[in-house]
Amino acid sequence: MYSTAWCGYCVRAKMLLEERGLDFEEIRVDSDPEFRGKLEELTGGWTVPQILIDGKPIGGYSELWQLDRDGELDKLAA
């Protein structure tokens, strides 16, 4: 998960993943002034958080929450 310290949705995404007991790697992009361009190149999105599961971009917190609500997050993270 690509995140910044000042992003409330990043905090929510981390909490959701932790609550589900899912391991994740957080890559902080706070100190990189060009992180938006790099994120768009890597994930297709330019906002944080940008979450990847097994190297595949799933989007941000809203998409993560939707996957969890629909019961799909456990399947993808397995």
mmCIF file of the N, C-alpha and C atoms, coordinates in Angstrom:
data_MODEL
# 
_entry.id   MODEL 
# 
loop_
_atom_site.group_PDB 
_atom_site.id 
_atom_site.type_symbol 
_atom_site.label_atom_id 
_atom_site.label_alt_id 
_atom_site.label_comp_id 
_atom_site.label_asym_id 
_atom_site.label_entity_id 
_atom_site.label_seq_id 
_atom_site.pdbx_PDB_ins_code 
_atom_site.Cartn_x 
_atom_site.Cartn_y 
_atom_site.Cartn_z 
_atom_site.occupancy 
_atom_site.B_iso_or_equiv 
_atom_site.pdbx_formal_charge 
_atom_site.auth_seq_id 
_atom_site.auth_comp_id 
_atom_site.auth_asym_id 
_atom_site.auth_atom_id 
_atom_site.pdbx_PDB_model_num 
ATOM 1   N N  . MET A 1 1  ? 0.844   -1.167  0.000   1.00 0.00 ? 1  MET A N  1 
ATOM 2   C CA . MET A 1 1  ? 0.000   0.000   0.000   1.00 0.00 ? 1  MET A CA 1 
ATOM 3   C C  . MET A 1 1  ? 0.896   1.239   0.000   1.00 0.00 ? 1  MET A C  1 
ATOM 4   N N  . TYR A 1 2  ? 0.657   2.119   -0.948  1.00 0.00 ? 2  TYR A N  1 
ATOM 5   C CA . TYR A 1 2  ? 1.343   3.397   -1.004  1.00 0.00 ? 2  TYR A CA 1 
ATOM 6   C C  . TYR A 1 2  ? 0.519   4.386   -0.189  1.00 0.00 ? 2  TYR A C  1 
ATOM 7   N N  . SER A 1 3  ? 1.187   5.097   0.713   1.00 0.00 ? 3  SER A N  1 
ATOM 8   C CA . SER A 1 3  ? 0.450   5.983   1.609   1.00 0.00 ? 3  SER A CA 1 
ATOM 9   C C  . SER A 1 3  ? 1.285   7.196   1.993   1.00 0.00 ? 3  SER A C  1 
ATOM 10  N N  . THR A 1 4  ? 0.625   8.116   2.693   1.00 0.00 ? 4  THR A N  1 
ATOM 11  C CA . THR A 1 4  ? 1.291   9.265   3.301   1.00 0.00 ? 4  THR A CA 1 
ATOM 12  C C  . THR A 1 4  ? 0.814   9.373   4.746   1.00 0.00 ? 4  THR A C  1 
ATOM 13  N N  . ALA A 1 5  ? 1.559   10.123  5.544   1.00 0.00 ? 5  ALA A N  1 
ATOM 14  C CA . ALA A 1 5  ? 1.209   10.296  6.961   1.00 0.00 ? 5  ALA A CA 1 
ATOM 15  C C  . ALA A 1 5  ? -0.043  11.143  7.125   1.00 0.00 ? 5  ALA A C  1 
ATOM 16  N N  . TRP A 1 6  ? -0.303  12.045  6.208   1.00 0.00 ? 6  TRP A N  1 
ATOM 17  C CA . TRP A 1 6  ? -1.398  13.004  6.353   1.00 0.00 ? 6  TRP A CA 1 
ATOM 18  C C  . TRP A 1 6  ? -2.714  12.545  5.734   1.00 0.00 ? 6  TRP A C  1 
ATOM 19  N N  . CYS A 1 7  ? -2.772  11.327  5.278   1.00 0.00 ? 7  CYS A N  1 
ATOM 20  C CA . CYS A 1 7  ? -3.948  10.825  4.569   1.00 0.00 ? 7  CYS A CA 1 
ATOM 21  C C  . CYS A 1 7  ? -4.865  10.018  5.491   1.00 0.00 ? 7  CYS A C  1 
ATOM 22  N N  . GLY A 1 8  ? -6.064  10.538  5.747   1.00 0.00 ? 8  GLY A N  1 
ATOM 23  C CA . GLY A 1 8  ? -7.030  9.841   6.583   1.00 0.00 ? 8  GLY A CA 1 
ATOM 24  C C  . GLY A 1 8  ? -7.491  8.524   5.988   1.00 0.00 ? 8  GLY A C  1 
ATOM 25  N N  . TYR A 1 9  ? -7.611  8.457   4.677   1.00 0.00 ? 9  TYR A N  1 
ATOM 26  C CA . TYR A 1 9  ? -8.024  7.204   4.037   1.00 0.00 ? 9  TYR A CA 1 
ATOM 27  C C  . TYR A 1 9  ? -6.932  6.140   4.135   1.00 0.00 ? 9  TYR A C  1 
ATOM 28  N N  . CYS A 1 10 ? -5.674  6.578   4.186   1.00 0.00 ? 10 CYS A N  1 
ATOM 29  C CA . CYS A 1 10 ? -4.572  5.633   4.390   1.00 0.00 ? 10 CYS A CA 1 
ATOM 30  C C  . CYS A 1 10 ? -4.688  4.991   5.768   1.00 0.00 ? 10 CYS A C  1 
ATOM 31  N N  . VAL A 1 11 ? -4.993  5.813   6.761   1.00 0.00 ? 11 VAL A N  1 
ATOM 32  C CA . VAL A 1 11 ? -5.172  5.307   8.129   1.00 0.00 ? 11 VAL A CA 1 
ATOM 33  C C  . VAL A 1 11 ? -6.316  4.302   8.159   1.00 0.00 ? 11 VAL A C  1 
ATOM 34  N N  . ARG A 1 12 ? -7.417  4.623   7.509   1.00 0.00 ? 12 ARG A N  1 
ATOM 35  C CA . ARG A 1 12 ? -8.573  3.713   7.474   1.00 0.00 ? 12 ARG A CA 1 
ATOM 36  C C  . ARG A 1 12 ? -8.236  2.400   6.778   1.00 0.00 ? 12 ARG A C  1 
ATOM 37  N N  . ALA A 1 13 ? -7.513  2.487   5.674   1.00 0.00 ? 13 ALA A N  1 
ATOM 38  C CA . ALA A 1 13 ? -7.136  1.272   4.942   1.00 0.00 ? 13 ALA A CA 1 
ATOM 39  C C  . ALA A 1 13 ? -6.245  0.382   5.808   1.00 0.00 ? 13 ALA A C  1 
ATOM 40  N N  . LYS A 1 14 ? -5.276  0.988   6.493   1.00 0.00 ? 14 LYS A N  1 
ATOM 41  C CA . LYS A 1 14 ? -4.402  0.204   7.371   1.00 0.00 ? 14 LYS A CA 1 
ATOM 42  C C  . LYS A 1 14 ? -5.209  -0.447  8.482   1.00 0.00 ? 14 LYS A C  1 
ATOM 43  N N  . MET A 1 15 ? -6.146  0.292   9.061   1.00 0.00 ? 15 MET A N  1 
ATOM 44  C CA . MET A 1 15 ? -6.981  -0.262  10.130  1.00 0.00 ? 15 MET A CA 1 
ATOM 45  C C  . MET A 1 15 ? -7.807  -1.437  9.633   1.00 0.00 ? 15 MET A C  1 
ATOM 46  N N  . LEU A 1 16 ? -8.388  -1.315  8.461   1.00 0.00 ? 16 LEU A N  1 
ATOM 47  C CA . LEU A 1 16 ? -9.202  -2.398  7.913   1.00 0.00 ? 16 LEU A CA 1 
ATOM 48  C C  . LEU A 1 16 ? -8.343  -3.644  7.690   1.00 0.00 ? 16 LEU A C  1 
ATOM 49  N N  . LEU A 1 17 ? -7.178  -3.471  7.104   1.00 0.00 ? 17 LEU A N  1 
ATOM 50  C CA . LEU A 1 17 ? -6.288  -4.606  6.855   1.00 0.00 ? 17 LEU A CA 1 
ATOM 51  C C  . LEU A 1 17 ? -5.838  -5.250  8.161   1.00 0.00 ? 17 LEU A C  1 
ATOM 52  N N  . GLU A 1 18 ? -5.511  -4.420  9.144   1.00 0.00 ? 18 GLU A N  1 
ATOM 53  C CA . GLU A 1 18 ? -5.094  -4.950  10.439  1.00 0.00 ? 18 GLU A CA 1 
ATOM 54  C C  . GLU A 1 18 ? -6.234  -5.682  11.133  1.00 0.00 ? 18 GLU A C  1 
ATOM 55  N N  . GLU A 1 19 ? -7.450  -5.114  11.077  1.00 0.00 ? 19 GLU A N  1 
ATOM 56  C CA . GLU A 1 19 ? -8.615  -5.763  11.688  1.00 0.00 ? 19 GLU A CA 1 
ATOM 57  C C  . GLU A 1 19 ? -8.889  -7.128  11.082  1.00 0.00 ? 19 GLU A C  1 
ATOM 58  N N  . ARG A 1 20 ? -8.599  -7.275  9.796   1.00 0.00 ? 20 ARG A N  1 
ATOM 59  C CA . ARG A 1 20 ? -8.825  -8.546  9.104   1.00 0.00 ? 20 ARG A CA 1 
ATOM 60  C C  . ARG A 1 20 ? -7.644  -9.501  9.261   1.00 0.00 ? 20 ARG A C  1 
ATOM 61  N N  . GLY A 1 21 ? -6.592  -9.025  9.908   1.00 0.00 ? 21 GLY A N  1 
ATOM 62  C CA . GLY A 1 21 ? -5.417  -9.865  10.117  1.00 0.00 ? 21 GLY A CA 1 
ATOM 63  C C  . GLY A 1 21 ? -4.609  -10.103 8.859   1.00 0.00 ? 21 GLY A C  1 
ATOM 64  N N  . LEU A 1 22 ? -4.689  -9.171  7.917   1.00 0.00 ? 22 LEU A N  1 
ATOM 65  C CA . LEU A 1 22 ? -3.978  -9.313  6.648   1.00 0.00 ? 22 LEU A CA 1 
ATOM 66  C C  . LEU A 1 22 ? -2.649  -8.576  6.699   1.00 0.00 ? 22 LEU A C  1 
ATOM 67  N N  . ASP A 1 23 ? -1.597  -9.258  6.293   1.00 0.00 ? 23 ASP A N  1 
ATOM 68  C CA . ASP A 1 23 ? -0.279  -8.638  6.236   1.00 0.00 ? 23 ASP A CA 1 
ATOM 69  C C  . ASP A 1 23 ? -0.229  -7.686  5.054   1.00 0.00 ? 23 ASP A C  1 
ATOM 70  N N  . PHE A 1 24 ? 0.494   -6.596  5.243   1.00 0.00 ? 24 PHE A N  1 
ATOM 71  C CA . PHE A 1 24 ? 0.667   -5.652  4.138   1.00 0.00 ? 24 PHE A CA 1 
ATOM 72  C C  . PHE A 1 24 ? 1.973   -4.906  4.327   1.00 0.00 ? 24 PHE A C  1 
ATOM 73  N N  . GLU A 1 25 ? 2.469   -4.390  3.225   1.00 0.00 ? 25 GLU A N  1 
ATOM 74  C CA . GLU A 1 25 ? 3.656   -3.552  3.244   1.00 0.00 ? 25 GLU A CA 1 
ATOM 75  C C  . GLU A 1 25 ? 3.211   -2.126  2.954   1.00 0.00 ? 25 GLU A C  1 
ATOM 76  N N  . GLU A 1 26 ? 3.627   -1.211  3.802   1.00 0.00 ? 26 GLU A N  1 
ATOM 77  C CA . GLU A 1 26 ? 3.307   0.198   3.588   1.00 0.00 ? 26 GLU A CA 1 
ATOM 78  C C  . GLU A 1 26 ? 4.516   0.899   2.991   1.00 0.00 ? 26 GLU A C  1 
ATOM 79  N N  . ILE A 1 27 ? 4.298   1.551   1.868   1.00 0.00 ? 27 ILE A N  1 
ATOM 80  C CA . ILE A 1 27 ? 5.353   2.317   1.218   1.00 0.00 ? 27 ILE A CA 1 
ATOM 81  C C  . ILE A 1 27 ? 4.960   3.786   1.319   1.00 0.00 ? 27 ILE A C  1 
ATOM 82  N N  . ARG A 1 28 ? 5.685   4.504   2.158   1.00 0.00 ? 28 ARG A N  1 
ATOM 83  C CA . ARG A 1 28 ? 5.374   5.915   2.397   1.00 0.00 ? 28 ARG A CA 1 
ATOM 84  C C  . ARG A 1 28 ? 5.984   6.766   1.291   1.00 0.00 ? 28 ARG A C  1 
ATOM 85  N N  . VAL A 1 29 ? 5.191   7.651   0.740   1.00 0.00 ? 29 VAL A N  1 
ATOM 86  C CA . VAL A 1 29 ? 5.651   8.499   -0.352  1.00 0.00 ? 29 VAL A CA 1 
ATOM 87  C C  . VAL A 1 29 ? 5.666   9.978   0.039   1.00 0.00 ? 29 VAL A C  1 
ATOM 88  N N  . ASP A 1 30 ? 5.595   10.248  1.340   1.00 0.00 ? 30 ASP A N  1 
ATOM 89  C CA . ASP A 1 30 ? 5.569   11.627  1.847   1.00 0.00 ? 30 ASP A CA 1 
ATOM 90  C C  . ASP A 1 30 ? 6.717   12.487  1.331   1.00 0.00 ? 30 ASP A C  1 
ATOM 91  N N  . SER A 1 31 ? 7.903   11.922  1.327   1.00 0.00 ? 31 SER A N  1 
ATOM 92  C CA . SER A 1 31 ? 9.091   12.721  1.014   1.00 0.00 ? 31 SER A CA 1 
ATOM 93  C C  . SER A 1 31 ? 9.394   12.794  -0.478  1.00 0.00 ? 31 SER A C  1 
ATOM 94  N N  . ASP A 1 32 ? 8.550   12.230  -1.299  1.00 0.00 ? 32 ASP A N  1 
ATOM 95  C CA . ASP A 1 32 ? 8.772   12.244  -2.746  1.00 0.00 ? 32 ASP A CA 1 
ATOM 96  C C  . ASP A 1 32 ? 7.809   13.230  -3.398  1.00 0.00 ? 32 ASP A C  1 
ATOM 97  N N  . PRO A 1 33 ? 8.289   14.422  -3.766  1.00 0.00 ? 33 PRO A N  1 
ATOM 98  C CA . PRO A 1 33 ? 7.392   15.431  -4.330  1.00 0.00 ? 33 PRO A CA 1 
ATOM 99  C C  . PRO A 1 33 ? 6.759   15.017  -5.666  1.00 0.00 ? 33 PRO A C  1 
ATOM 100 N N  . GLU A 1 34 ? 7.291   13.990  -6.292  1.00 0.00 ? 34 GLU A N  1 
ATOM 101 C CA . GLU A 1 34 ? 6.755   13.557  -7.580  1.00 0.00 ? 34 GLU A CA 1 
ATOM 102 C C  . GLU A 1 34 ? 6.004   12.235  -7.464  1.00 0.00 ? 34 GLU A C  1 
ATOM 103 N N  . PHE A 1 35 ? 5.540   11.924  -6.238  1.00 0.00 ? 35 PHE A N  1 
ATOM 104 C CA . PHE A 1 35 ? 4.920   10.621  -6.023  1.00 0.00 ? 35 PHE A CA 1 
ATOM 105 C C  . PHE A 1 35 ? 3.654   10.425  -6.838  1.00 0.00 ? 35 PHE A C  1 
ATOM 106 N N  . ARG A 1 36 ? 2.901   11.479  -7.104  1.00 0.00 ? 36 ARG A N  1 
ATOM 107 C CA . ARG A 1 36 ? 1.646   11.297  -7.847  1.00 0.00 ? 36 ARG A CA 1 
ATOM 108 C C  . ARG A 1 36 ? 1.897   10.754  -9.249  1.00 0.00 ? 36 ARG A C  1 
ATOM 109 N N  . GLY A 1 37 ? 2.897   11.269  -9.919  1.00 0.00 ? 37 GLY A N  1 
ATOM 110 C CA . GLY A 1 37 ? 3.231   10.760  -11.251 1.00 0.00 ? 37 GLY A CA 1 
ATOM 111 C C  . GLY A 1 37 ? 3.694   9.321   -11.216 1.00 0.00 ? 37 GLY A C  1 
ATOM 112 N N  . LYS A 1 38 ? 4.495   8.996   -10.216 1.00 0.00 ? 38 LYS A N  1 
ATOM 113 C CA . LYS A 1 38 ? 4.987   7.625   -10.087 1.00 0.00 ? 38 LYS A CA 1 
ATOM 114 C C  . LYS A 1 38 ? 3.848   6.666   -9.763  1.00 0.00 ? 38 LYS A C  1 
ATOM 115 N N  . LEU A 1 39 ? 2.933   7.096   -8.879  1.00 0.00 ? 39 LEU A N  1 
ATOM 116 C CA . LEU A 1 39 ? 1.792   6.244   -8.546  1.00 0.00 ? 39 LEU A CA 1 
ATOM 117 C C  . LEU A 1 39 ? 0.921   5.990   -9.764  1.00 0.00 ? 39 LEU A C  1 
ATOM 118 N N  . GLU A 1 40 ? 0.676   7.036   -10.536 1.00 0.00 ? 40 GLU A N  1 
ATOM 119 C CA . GLU A 1 40 ? -0.163  6.870   -11.725 1.00 0.00 ? 40 GLU A CA 1 
ATOM 120 C C  . GLU A 1 40 ? 0.484   5.890   -12.704 1.00 0.00 ? 40 GLU A C  1 
ATOM 121 N N  . GLU A 1 41 ? 1.782   5.975   -12.823 1.00 0.00 ? 41 GLU A N  1 
ATOM 122 C CA . GLU A 1 41 ? 2.508   5.060   -13.709 1.00 0.00 ? 41 GLU A CA 1 
ATOM 123 C C  . GLU A 1 41 ? 2.420   3.615   -13.200 1.00 0.00 ? 41 GLU A C  1 
ATOM 124 N N  . LEU A 1 42 ? 2.545   3.428   -11.884 1.00 0.00 ? 42 LEU A N  1 
ATOM 125 C CA . LEU A 1 42 ? 2.535   2.086   -11.289 1.00 0.00 ? 42 LEU A CA 1 
ATOM 126 C C  . LEU A 1 42 ? 1.140   1.486   -11.167 1.00 0.00 ? 42 LEU A C  1 
ATOM 127 N N  . THR A 1 43 ? 0.161   2.325   -10.814 1.00 0.00 ? 43 THR A N  1 
ATOM 128 C CA . THR A 1 43 ? -1.150  1.797   -10.434 1.00 0.00 ? 43 THR A CA 1 
ATOM 129 C C  . THR A 1 43 ? -2.314  2.305   -11.278 1.00 0.00 ? 43 THR A C  1 
ATOM 130 N N  . GLY A 1 44 ? -2.098  3.362   -12.017 1.00 0.00 ? 44 GLY A N  1 
ATOM 131 C CA . GLY A 1 44 ? -3.192  3.961   -12.768 1.00 0.00 ? 44 GLY A CA 1 
ATOM 132 C C  . GLY A 1 44 ? -3.948  4.999   -11.964 1.00 0.00 ? 44 GLY A C  1 
ATOM 133 N N  . GLY A 1 45 ? -3.616  5.162   -10.695 1.00 0.00 ? 45 GLY A N  1 
ATOM 134 C CA . GLY A 1 45 ? -4.243  6.167   -9.843  1.00 0.00 ? 45 GLY A CA 1 
ATOM 135 C C  . GLY A 1 45 ? -3.193  7.105   -9.289  1.00 0.00 ? 45 GLY A C  1 
ATOM 136 N N  . TRP A 1 46 ? -3.615  8.310   -8.913  1.00 0.00 ? 46 TRP A N  1 
ATOM 137 C CA . TRP A 1 46 ? -2.635  9.273   -8.428  1.00 0.00 ? 46 TRP A CA 1 
ATOM 138 C C  . TRP A 1 46 ? -2.897  9.725   -6.999  1.00 0.00 ? 46 TRP A C  1 
ATOM 139 N N  . THR A 1 47 ? -3.958  9.225   -6.382  1.00 0.00 ? 47 THR A N  1 
ATOM 140 C CA . THR A 1 47 ? -4.251  9.571   -5.004  1.00 0.00 ? 47 THR A CA 1 
ATOM 141 C C  . THR A 1 47 ? -3.740  8.472   -4.071  1.00 0.00 ? 47 THR A C  1 
ATOM 142 N N  . VAL A 1 48 ? -3.655  8.781   -2.793  1.00 0.00 ? 48 VAL A N  1 
ATOM 143 C CA . VAL A 1 48 ? -3.290  7.773   -1.801  1.00 0.00 ? 48 VAL A CA 1 
ATOM 144 C C  . VAL A 1 48 ? -4.497  7.509   -0.919  1.00 0.00 ? 48 VAL A C  1 
ATOM 145 N N  . PRO A 1 49 ? -4.614  6.306   -0.424  1.00 0.00 ? 49 PRO A N  1 
ATOM 146 C CA . PRO A 1 49 ? -3.728  5.184   -0.655  1.00 0.00 ? 49 PRO A CA 1 
ATOM 147 C C  . PRO A 1 49 ? -3.956  4.563   -2.030  1.00 0.00 ? 49 PRO A C  1 
ATOM 148 N N  . GLN A 1 50 ? -2.934  3.921   -2.516  1.00 0.00 ? 50 GLN A N  1 
ATOM 149 C CA . GLN A 1 50 ? -3.037  3.041   -3.680  1.00 0.00 ? 50 GLN A CA 1 
ATOM 150 C C  . GLN A 1 50 ? -2.656  1.664   -3.168  1.00 0.00 ? 50 GLN A C  1 
ATOM 151 N N  . ILE A 1 51 ? -3.559  0.724   -3.338  1.00 0.00 ? 51 ILE A N  1 
ATOM 152 C CA . ILE A 1 51 ? -3.394  -0.601  -2.756  1.00 0.00 ? 51 ILE A CA 1 
ATOM 153 C C  . ILE A 1 51 ? -3.254  -1.629  -3.866  1.00 0.00 ? 51 ILE A C  1 
ATOM 154 N N  . LEU A 1 52 ? -2.260  -2.483  -3.699  1.00 0.00 ? 52 LEU A N  1 
ATOM 155 C CA . LEU A 1 52 ? -2.034  -3.574  -4.640  1.00 0.00 ? 52 LEU A CA 1 
ATOM 156 C C  . LEU A 1 52 ? -2.139  -4.888  -3.884  1.00 0.00 ? 52 LEU A C  1 
ATOM 157 N N  . ILE A 1 53 ? -2.773  -5.864  -4.480  1.00 0.00 ? 53 ILE A N  1 
ATOM 158 C CA . ILE A 1 53 ? -2.832  -7.209  -3.921  1.00 0.00 ? 53 ILE A CA 1 
ATOM 159 C C  . ILE A 1 53 ? -2.167  -8.131  -4.923  1.00 0.00 ? 53 ILE A C  1 
ATOM 160 N N  . ASP A 1 54 ? -1.109  -8.798  -4.469  1.00 0.00 ? 54 ASP A N  1 
ATOM 161 C CA . ASP A 1 54 ? -0.307  -9.655  -5.349  1.00 0.00 ? 54 ASP A CA 1 
ATOM 162 C C  . ASP A 1 54 ? 0.143   -8.910  -6.599  1.00 0.00 ? 54 ASP A C  1 
ATOM 163 N N  . GLY A 1 55 ? 0.529   -7.647  -6.410  1.00 0.00 ? 55 GLY A N  1 
ATOM 164 C CA . GLY A 1 55 ? 1.043   -6.844  -7.506  1.00 0.00 ? 55 GLY A CA 1 
ATOM 165 C C  . GLY A 1 55 ? -0.004  -6.235  -8.413  1.00 0.00 ? 55 GLY A C  1 
ATOM 166 N N  . LYS A 1 56 ? -1.284  -6.510  -8.150  1.00 0.00 ? 56 LYS A N  1 
ATOM 167 C CA . LYS A 1 56 ? -2.357  -5.972  -8.987  1.00 0.00 ? 56 LYS A CA 1 
ATOM 168 C C  . LYS A 1 56 ? -3.048  -4.820  -8.278  1.00 0.00 ? 56 LYS A C  1 
ATOM 169 N N  . PRO A 1 57 ? -3.107  -3.642  -8.913  1.00 0.00 ? 57 PRO A N  1 
ATOM 170 C CA . PRO A 1 57 ? -3.759  -2.499  -8.283  1.00 0.00 ? 57 PRO A CA 1 
ATOM 171 C C  . PRO A 1 57 ? -5.266  -2.744  -8.109  1.00 0.00 ? 57 PRO A C  1 
ATOM 172 N N  . ILE A 1 58 ? -5.760  -2.467  -6.902  1.00 0.00 ? 58 ILE A N  1 
ATOM 173 C CA . ILE A 1 58 ? -7.202  -2.576  -6.675  1.00 0.00 ? 58 ILE A CA 1 
ATOM 174 C C  . ILE A 1 58 ? -7.844  -1.219  -6.461  1.00 0.00 ? 58 ILE A C  1 
ATOM 175 N N  . GLY A 1 59 ? -7.033  -0.175  -6.286  1.00 0.00 ? 59 GLY A N  1 
ATOM 176 C CA . GLY A 1 59 ? -7.558  1.162   -6.058  1.00 0.00 ? 59 GLY A CA 1 
ATOM 177 C C  . GLY A 1 59 ? -7.187  1.665   -4.686  1.00 0.00 ? 59 GLY A C  1 
ATOM 178 N N  . GLY A 1 60 ? -8.099  2.465   -4.107  1.00 0.00 ? 60 GLY A N  1 
ATOM 179 C CA . GLY A 1 60 ? -7.847  3.071   -2.814  1.00 0.00 ? 60 GLY A CA 1 
ATOM 180 C C  . GLY A 1 60 ? -8.718  2.474   -1.726  1.00 0.00 ? 60 GLY A C  1 
ATOM 181 N N  . TYR A 1 61 ? -8.938  3.286   -0.689  1.00 0.00 ? 61 TYR A N  1 
ATOM 182 C CA . TYR A 1 61 ? -9.700  2.799   0.457   1.00 0.00 ? 61 TYR A CA 1 
ATOM 183 C C  . TYR A 1 61 ? -11.115 2.388   0.071   1.00 0.00 ? 61 TYR A C  1 
ATOM 184 N N  . SER A 1 62 ? -11.795 3.172   -0.734  1.00 0.00 ? 62 SER A N  1 
ATOM 185 C CA . SER A 1 62 ? -13.188 2.853   -1.105  1.00 0.00 ? 62 SER A CA 1 
ATOM 186 C C  . SER A 1 62 ? -13.286 1.493   -1.784  1.00 0.00 ? 62 SER A C  1 
ATOM 187 N N  . GLU A 1 63 ? -12.356 1.217   -2.661  1.00 0.00 ? 63 GLU A N  1 
ATOM 188 C CA . GLU A 1 63 ? -12.360 -0.072  -3.355  1.00 0.00 ? 63 GLU A CA 1 
ATOM 189 C C  . GLU A 1 63 ? -12.021 -1.214  -2.399  1.00 0.00 ? 63 GLU A C  1 
ATOM 190 N N  . LEU A 1 64 ? -11.086 -0.960  -1.477  1.00 0.00 ? 64 LEU A N  1 
ATOM 191 C CA . LEU A 1 64 ? -10.738 -1.949  -0.466  1.00 0.00 ? 64 LEU A CA 1 
ATOM 192 C C  . LEU A 1 64 ? -11.947 -2.253  0.415   1.00 0.00 ? 64 LEU A C  1 
ATOM 193 N N  . TRP A 1 65 ? -12.630 -1.218  0.871   1.00 0.00 ? 65 TRP A N  1 
ATOM 194 C CA . TRP A 1 65 ? -13.810 -1.369  1.713   1.00 0.00 ? 65 TRP A CA 1 
ATOM 195 C C  . TRP A 1 65 ? -14.890 -2.152  0.976   1.00 0.00 ? 65 TRP A C  1 
ATOM 196 N N  . GLN A 1 66 ? -15.100 -1.841  -0.295  1.00 0.00 ? 66 GLN A N  1 
ATOM 197 C CA . GLN A 1 66 ? -16.107 -2.534  -1.106  1.00 0.00 ? 66 GLN A CA 1 
ATOM 198 C C  . GLN A 1 66 ? -15.774 -4.020  -1.228  1.00 0.00 ? 66 GLN A C  1 
ATOM 199 N N  . LEU A 1 67 ? -14.514 -4.327  -1.492  1.00 0.00 ? 67 LEU A N  1 
ATOM 200 C CA . LEU A 1 67 ? -14.097 -5.728  -1.577  1.00 0.00 ? 67 LEU A CA 1 
ATOM 201 C C  . LEU A 1 67 ? -14.357 -6.448  -0.263  1.00 0.00 ? 67 LEU A C  1 
ATOM 202 N N  . ASP A 1 68 ? -14.060 -5.783  0.840   1.00 0.00 ? 68 ASP A N  1 
ATOM 203 C CA . ASP A 1 68 ? -14.291 -6.381  2.152   1.00 0.00 ? 68 ASP A CA 1 
ATOM 204 C C  . ASP A 1 68 ? -15.787 -6.584  2.385   1.00 0.00 ? 68 ASP A C  1 
ATOM 205 N N  . ARG A 1 69 ? -16.577 -5.594  2.097   1.00 0.00 ? 69 ARG A N  1 
ATOM 206 C CA . ARG A 1 69 ? -18.028 -5.666  2.300   1.00 0.00 ? 69 ARG A CA 1 
ATOM 207 C C  . ARG A 1 69 ? -18.645 -6.779  1.481   1.00 0.00 ? 69 ARG A C  1 
ATOM 208 N N  . ASP A 1 70 ? -18.138 -6.990  0.280   1.00 0.00 ? 70 ASP A N  1 
ATOM 209 C CA . ASP A 1 70 ? -18.675 -8.007  -0.619  1.00 0.00 ? 70 ASP A CA 1 
ATOM 210 C C  . ASP A 1 70 ? -18.095 -9.400  -0.355  1.00 0.00 ? 70 ASP A C  1 
ATOM 211 N N  . GLY A 1 71 ? -17.190 -9.506  0.624   1.00 0.00 ? 71 GLY A N  1 
ATOM 212 C CA . GLY A 1 71 ? -16.588 -10.806 0.941   1.00 0.00 ? 71 GLY A CA 1 
ATOM 213 C C  . GLY A 1 71 ? -15.498 -11.226 -0.030  1.00 0.00 ? 71 GLY A C  1 
ATOM 214 N N  . GLU A 1 72 ? -15.031 -10.312 -0.855  1.00 0.00 ? 72 GLU A N  1 
ATOM 215 C CA . GLU A 1 72 ? -14.030 -10.642 -1.873  1.00 0.00 ? 72 GLU A CA 1 
ATOM 216 C C  . GLU A 1 72 ? -12.608 -10.420 -1.383  1.00 0.00 ? 72 GLU A C  1 
ATOM 217 N N  . LEU A 1 73 ? -12.423 -9.607  -0.347  1.00 0.00 ? 73 LEU A N  1 
ATOM 218 C CA . LEU A 1 73 ? -11.078 -9.287  0.109   1.00 0.00 ? 73 LEU A CA 1 
ATOM 219 C C  . LEU A 1 73 ? -10.353 -10.533 0.590   1.00 0.00 ? 73 LEU A C  1 
ATOM 220 N N  . ASP A 1 74 ? -11.021 -11.368 1.368   1.00 0.00 ? 74 ASP A N  1 
ATOM 221 C CA . ASP A 1 74 ? -10.391 -12.594 1.855   1.00 0.00 ? 74 ASP A CA 1 
ATOM 222 C C  . ASP A 1 74 ? -9.963  -13.500 0.708   1.00 0.00 ? 74 ASP A C  1 
ATOM 223 N N  . LYS A 1 75 ? -10.777 -13.568 -0.332  1.00 0.00 ? 75 LYS A N  1 
ATOM 224 C CA . LYS A 1 75 ? -10.446 -14.413 -1.480  1.00 0.00 ? 75 LYS A CA 1 
ATOM 225 C C  . LYS A 1 75 ? -9.203  -13.877 -2.204  1.00 0.00 ? 75 LYS A C  1 
ATOM 226 N N  . LEU A 1 76 ? -9.133  -12.565 -2.385  1.00 0.00 ? 76 LEU A N  1 
ATOM 227 C CA . LEU A 1 76 ? -7.995  -11.980 -3.091  1.00 0.00 ? 76 LEU A CA 1 
ATOM 228 C C  . LEU A 1 76 ? -6.713  -12.064 -2.285  1.00 0.00 ? 76 LEU A C  1 
ATOM 229 N N  . ALA A 1 77 ? -6.837  -11.951 -0.966  1.00 0.00 ? 77 ALA A N  1 
ATOM 230 C CA . ALA A 1 77 ? -5.662  -11.939 -0.099  1.00 0.00 ? 77 ALA A CA 1 
ATOM 231 C C  . ALA A 1 77 ? -5.190  -13.336 0.281   1.00 0.00 ? 77 ALA A C  1 
ATOM 232 N N  . ALA A 1 78 ? -5.936  -14.350 -0.120  1.00 0.00 ? 78 ALA A N  1 
ATOM 233 C CA . ALA A 1 78 ? -5.564  -15.727 0.253   1.00 0.00 ? 78 ALA A CA 1 
ATOM 234 C C  . ALA A 1 78 ? -4.395  -16.241 -0.540  1.00 0.00 ? 78 ALA A C  1 
# 
